[in-house]
Structures are given as C-alpha cells and as structure tokens.
Amino acid sequence: MLRIRFLLDIAFPALVMCLTAILLYSAVVSDTGYRALAELRRDASEKAAVLDGLTARRQELEKRANLLNSKSLDPDLLDERIRAILGYSREGDVVISRRELDRLLESSEK
C-alpha cells in the first residue's frame, strides 16, 4: 500500500514533470524547435529580398533583349551598342573613357 501511495504521490508527478521539461526544452532549443524556426524565417526573408533583386534584374535584361529583337529594333539602342562594342564615335561626339569618368566622379564627391 505504501508503495502504491509513493508511486501515485511522488514518483508519477516527478516523472511527468521531467518529461514535460524535456519536451519544453526540445521545443525551444532543438534543431526543430522555435529558435530554428525563427532562424529559418529570417533566412527566408533574406532570400526573398535577393529573389526580388534578381527578378528586377531579369526584367531589365528581358526589356533590353526585347529592344534588341529584330522585330522591334530600336535604332538608338543599336547605335549605342555598336559604338560601345566597336569603339566607334562620330565627329563631334565627346568620348570620356571609363577611367576618366571614375576619376571625375571621385573628385566631385570629395
């Protein structure tokens, strides 16, 4: 009788409290707990921001590719690309090298 009373009054509640503590600890700290969930959500929001940037860049490139399409060829864009690739310029054009432009921009910021 004393044994059953001991089990019901002390051992069983102690065992339940230990199991509850273990489950709570694992729910908060483990690899699948709330801390891991918060970290995954933070990573997901960072990746979403990167995805938004890449999507915007892709749309810019698609727009530029559509302008270079032979069906809707923009003469100004074609002229710009030819000059940039071949290094041609017309008489009266002002040509500023990239190095010179960077130097001028740096000096204007100071």
C-alpha positions as CSV (number, residue, x, y, z in Angstrom):
1,M,0.0,0.0,0.0
2,L,2.8,2.4,0.9
3,R,4.5,1.6,-2.4
4,I,1.4,2.4,-4.5
5,R,0.9,5.6,-2.5
6,F,4.6,6.6,-3.1
7,L,4.2,5.9,-6.8
8,L,1.0,8.0,-7.1
9,D,2.0,10.9,-4.9
10,I,5.7,11.3,-5.7
11,A,7.2,9.2,-8.5
12,F,4.5,9.7,-11.1
13,P,4.2,13.5,-10.8
14,A,8.0,13.7,-10.8
15,L,8.2,11.6,-13.9
16,V,5.5,13.7,-15.6
17,M,7.4,17.0,-14.7
18,C,10.7,15.6,-16.1
19,L,9.1,14.6,-19.3
20,T,7.3,17.9,-19.6
21,A,10.7,19.7,-19.0
22,I,12.4,17.6,-21.7
23,L,9.7,18.3,-24.2
24,L,9.7,22.0,-23.5
25,Y,13.5,22.2,-23.7
26,S,13.4,20.3,-27.0
27,A,10.6,22.5,-28.4
28,V,12.7,25.7,-27.7
29,V,16.3,24.7,-28.2
30,S,16.5,21.7,-30.6
31,D,17.2,21.7,-34.3
32,T,13.5,21.6,-35.0
33,G,12.4,24.0,-32.2
34,Y,11.3,27.6,-32.1
35,R,14.8,29.0,-32.4
36,A,15.4,27.1,-35.6
37,L,12.0,28.2,-36.9
38,A,12.9,31.9,-36.2
39,E,16.3,31.4,-38.0
40,L,14.6,29.7,-41.0
41,R,12.1,32.6,-41.2
42,R,15.0,35.1,-41.1
43,D,16.8,33.2,-43.9
44,A,13.7,33.0,-45.9
45,S,13.1,36.8,-45.7
46,E,16.8,37.4,-46.8
47,K,16.4,35.0,-49.7
48,A,13.1,36.7,-50.7
49,A,14.9,40.1,-50.8
50,V,17.6,38.5,-53.0
51,L,15.0,37.0,-55.2
52,D,13.2,40.4,-55.6
53,G,16.5,41.9,-56.7
54,L,17.2,39.1,-59.2
55,T,13.7,39.3,-60.5
56,A,14.1,43.1,-61.1
57,R,17.4,42.5,-62.9
58,R,15.9,39.8,-65.0
59,Q,13.0,42.1,-66.1
60,E,15.6,44.8,-67.0
61,L,17.5,42.3,-69.1
62,E,14.3,41.0,-70.8
63,K,13.3,44.5,-71.6
64,R,16.7,45.2,-73.1
65,A,16.6,41.9,-75.0
66,N,13.2,42.8,-76.4
67,L,14.6,46.1,-77.6
68,L,17.4,44.3,-79.4
69,N,14.9,41.9,-81.0
70,S,14.8,42.2,-84.8
71,K,11.0,42.7,-84.8
72,S,11.2,45.8,-82.6
73,L,14.7,47.0,-83.1
74,D,15.4,50.4,-81.6
75,P,17.9,52.3,-83.8
76,D,19.3,54.3,-80.9
77,L,20.0,51.3,-78.8
78,L,21.5,49.5,-81.8
79,D,23.7,52.5,-82.4
80,E,24.7,52.7,-78.8
81,R,25.7,49.0,-78.6
82,I,27.7,49.2,-81.9
83,R,29.6,52.2,-80.6
84,A,30.2,50.5,-77.2
85,I,31.4,47.2,-78.7
86,L,33.4,48.5,-81.6
87,G,34.7,51.7,-80.0
88,Y,33.4,54.0,-82.9
89,S,32.5,57.6,-82.5
90,R,31.1,60.2,-84.8
91,E,32.7,63.6,-85.5
92,G,31.6,66.0,-82.7
93,D,31.0,63.2,-80.2
94,V,32.5,63.7,-76.8
95,V,34.2,60.5,-75.7
96,I,35.0,60.1,-72.0
97,S,36.9,56.9,-71.0
98,R,35.6,54.9,-68.1
99,R,38.8,55.6,-66.1
100,E,38.5,59.3,-66.6
101,L,34.8,59.3,-65.7
102,D,35.5,57.4,-62.5
103,R,38.3,59.8,-61.6
104,L,36.0,62.8,-62.2
105,L,33.2,61.2,-60.1
106,E,35.6,60.5,-57.2
107,S,37.0,64.1,-57.3
108,S,33.4,65.6,-57.3
109,E,32.5,63.5,-54.2
110,K,35.3,64.9,-52.2
